[in-house]
């Protein structure tokens, strides 16, 4: 049997609200990080990538050939990590700013 001791201290309502707000903020930040991570781990088909980037399948093939995109081959399927696509877009955006 586990026993726990509860210690009660006097706090103002504002102090209690601040403590609750801090804990809640940490939980929300963790949730948002997990949510964004799971969305970026999504796998896309060639057609989904083409639709997402508004380019043709021929362009996708060319980008694969030149190493711009890094496909994942699973049997006869070609898939792309959404995170990799977003990273390529981010890299291109940074290079244009220079």
KASULMO-V495691 format. One record per helix or strand of 2 or more residues. SS is the DSSP state (hx for helix, st for strand). FROM is the first residue (numbers start at 1). TO is the last residue. If there is no record, write none. Layout:
ss | from | to
SS | FROM | TO
SS | FROM | TO
This chain:
ss | from | to
hx | 13 | 40
st | 43 | 45
hx | 46 | 53
hx | 57 | 65
st | 72 | 74
st | 77 | 81
hx | 82 | 97
